[in-house]
Amino acid sequence: MYSLQTGGLAIFEFIVIILLLVIVGLLFHINSKLPARDRVKEAMERDWNQKHNQDAPN
């Protein structure tokens, strides 16, 4: 069984930190492959479409 002595705890914390850094690195890599988005433009277009679709008769 794994004992959490001073050395064991330090190794465990080190492994957790390394894994967190790997995960953050993977997320940044995935994010860099996504196309850039203009969120303000998308929101304005969505609002404009909703406004004009509500005005149209059913």
VENGI-V549802 format. One record per backbone hydrogen bond with DSSP energy under -0.5 kcal/mol. NH is the residue of the N-H (numbers start at 1). CO is the residue of the C=O. Records with the same first field share a line. If there is no record, write none. Layout:
NH=CO ; CO
This chain:
5=3
9=5
10=6
11=7
12=8
13=9
14=10
15=11
16=12
17=13
18=14
19=15
20=16
21=17
22=18
23=19
24=20
25=21
26=22
27=23
28=24
29=25
30=26
31=27
32=28
33=29 ; 30
34=30 ; 31
39=37
42=38
43=39
44=40
45=41
46=42
47=43
48=44
49=45
50=46
51=47
52=48
53=49
54=50
55=51
56=52
